[in-house]
Amino acid sequence: MKKLAYIFITIFFAQAVVAQNDFDKANELYRKHKYAEAAQGYESILKQKKESAELYFNLGSAYYKMGKIAPAVYNLEKALLLRPHYRDAEINLGYARKMTIDNIKEVPKVGFTKMLYNITGTYHYNTWAWVAIGFSVGFLLFFIGYYFAGTTTVKRIFFVGMFVALLIIIISILSAVFVKSVGERQRPAIVFAEVVSVKAEPNNRAEDAFVLHEGTKVNVLETVDNWKKIELEDDSIGWIDSSAIKELK
C-alpha cells in the first residue's frame, strides 16, 4: 500500500514538473514575441487538464498580440473566473474588448439582490469560505481563553470575542452560499463566429433580432436543440446557433 501511494505521489509531482517546464518554455517563446508558438504551448498544458489564472492570462495575452479577438477575450475571462479582480487580466481584457465591433451598453441593475451581490461579490465564494474557516479557529481560541480565564473581566473579553467571531462566521458562510448561487445561475459565453445573426426564434427561418461579432460576451439562458437563448448586457434577447459561441463554464 505504501509503495502504491509512493508511486501516485511520484507521478503527481512528475506531472507538475513537466507542466511547469512547459509553462516556462511557453513564457520564453512569448518573451521572444513568438506568440503563435507560445499559444500552442499554453494550449498543450490545458490539454493535460492543468489550469490556472496565470495560464489563461498568458494564453489570452498571446492571442491578443496575434489579433485574435474571441480567443483573447475568452481566455482572459477564464482567468478572471479563477481569480476575480485579477488586475493584469482586467487591464488586458479591457484592451481586448476595444478590438470588438459591438458596443453594448450595460443596463444598470437595481434591487436588493443586486445591491447585496455588489457587496458580497467583491470576493470569490472560496475566499468567503476561508474567512469562515479562519474565524472558526479564532472562535476556538477565544473559547479556550474564556474557559481558562481567571477573572470575570478577562472572561467577558473572550466572550465578546467569541460572539464577534461567530457573527463573522455566519456572515461569511451566508455570503459564500449567496455568491456561489448567483454565479451558478450565470452562463457567460463568448461569440467566436466572425459575424452571426441572432434570431427572434430558435430556427433559421425566423427573422433576425440583431447581429453580433466575435469577442462579444453574452449570457446563456436556455438551450433548445442546436440553439441557445442569449441575453446581452443591454437586456436584448435572442437565439443563436450553439456553434457560434463558446461557454466559459
N, C-alpha and C positions, 0 to 999 in steps of 0.2 A: 504493500500500500504506500509506504514511504517513497519507494522507487517511482511509483506511478505519479505521485504528487510532484516529485522532483522533475520528472520528465515534462509534466504540464507547465511547471514554473519555468523550466529552461526554454521550452517552446515559446511561451508568452514573452519572455524577455528577449529572445532572439528576434521575434516578430517586431517588437518595439524598437529594437536597434536597427533593423532593416528599414522600418518605416521612417525613423529619424534620419538615417543616411539618405534615403530617397528624398526626404524633405529638404535636407541640406543641399543636395545636388540640384534640386529644382530651384532653390533660392539662389544658388550660384548662377544658374542659367538666367534667372530673372535679372540679377545684377549686371549680367553681360548683355542685357537688352534682347536676349533670345526668348521672347515672350511665348511664342508658339511651343517651343520645346519645354519651357518651364510649365506651361499649362498642361502639357501631356504628362509631365512628371507629377504634378499635383493630382491630376485625374487618376493616375495609376495608384496613388495612395488611397484615394476614395474607393477604388475597386477592391482594395484589401480590407474594406469595412473599417477603415481608420478615418476619423473625422475630428476636427477641432475648429474653433472660431478662427484661429490663425491660418489654418489650411484654406478655409473658404475665403478668407480675406485676401490671401495671396493669389488664389486662383481667380477671384473676381477682379483683382487689380491687374492681373496678367491679361485677362480678356478685355478689360478697359483699355489697356495700352494697345491692344490689337484692333480696337474699334468695334468689338463685338458687343453690342448693347445688351441684348437679352441675357446672355451668359454672365456678363459682368454684374448686372442688377441682381440676377438670381443668386449668385454665389455670395455677393455682399449682403443680401437679405438673409441668407442662410447663416452667415457669420453673426448677424445681429440676433437671430433666433437663439443661437447657442450662448451668446454673450450680449444681452441687452445693454444699450448705451456704450457699446464698443466705439470709442471716439474716432479712431482711424477709419473704421468701417463706415461710420456715419458720414465722415467727410468724403471718402471716395464714392459712396453711394450718391451723395449729392452731386458730385461731378458726373457720374454715370447717368443720372436722371436728366441732366441737362442735355444729353445726347438724344433723348427720346423726343418724338414728334408730338405726342398727345400732351396737351396742357390741361389737366383735370384739376379743378379747384375742389378742395375738401370742404364739405358742408359741416359746419361746427355741430357737434353732438351736444345735446343738453339733457339734463335729468340727473337724478340721484345716482343711478348706476354709473353714468359717465364720470361724474364728479368723484365717486368712490374709486373708480379704476384709475383716474388721473393721479390719485394719491398712492394707492397700493401698487399700481402697475409700474411705478418707478423702478421696482426691483423684481427680478425673476422669482417665481414661486420657490425655487430651490434656495434662494437667499433667505426668504422668509422662514423656510424650514430650518435652516442653520441658525437663524436668530432664535427660534423656539428651542432648539437643542442647547444653544449656549446659555440661555436664561434658565433652562431646566437644571443645568449644572449649578448655576447661580442660586436657584431656589434650594437645591440640596445643601449647598454650603451655608446658606442663611439658616436653614433648618438645624444643621449641626451646631452652628453658632448659638442659635436660640436654645437648643437642648442643653448645651454645656455652659451657657452664660451664668455667671454667679450673682449678678444683680438685676433688679427689676428694670432699671433704665436700659441696660445693655440688651436685655430680653426684648424690650419694646422696639429698640432699634433694629434688631434682627427680624422681629415680627413684621415691621413695616417693610423691610427689605424683601421678605417672603411674599408679602402681598403685592408689591410692585412687580417682582419677578413673575408671579403667577399671572398678573394682568397682562404683562407684555407677552407671555407665552400664549395666552388665549388670543390676543390681537394678532400675533404672528401666524398662528395656525389658521385662523379665520381668513387672514389676508392671503396666505398660501393657497387655500382652497378656492377662494374667490378668483384670484389671478389665474389659477390653473383652469378653472371652469370657463372663464371668459376666453382664454387662449384656445381651448379645445373647440369652442363654438366658431372660431375663425378658421377659414381655409384659404389662406392667401395663395396666389399663383401669379406667375409672370407670363406675359404674352411672348411667345417665341416666334410666331409667324411674322414675316416682314410687314404684312398688312392683312387684316382679316375683317370680314363683315360680321357684325353681331346681329343676330336675328331677333325678331319680336317673339317668335315661337321656335320650338326645337325641331325645325325641319328646313331643308334647303329652299323650299318654295315660299317660305314666309318672307315678308318684307324686311328690309334692313332697318334696324333700330339706330345703329351708328357704326362707325368704323374705328378700329383700333390698330395701333402699330406696335412693333416689337419693343419690349422693355417696360411696357405699361403694367402696373400692378393692379390686380383685381381680387375680389373675394368670391369664392365659390359658394353658392347657396344650396344647390342640389344637382343631381345627375340624372339624366334620362337618356338611356341608350348611349349614343356617342356624343351627346350634347351636355354641356354644363351651363347651368344658370348662374350668371355672374352679376356682381354689383360693383360699381365704381365708387370712388371716394366722393363723387358729387351726387350719389344715390341713384344714378342711372342703372337700369337693369335690362339684361337681355340674355340671349342664348348664344353660346359659342361652341364651335367644334372642339372636342376634347383634345385633338392632336395639335391645336393652335396654342395651347398653354401648358405650363409645367407647374404643378403644385409644389409649394415649399415644404409641406409637411407630409 
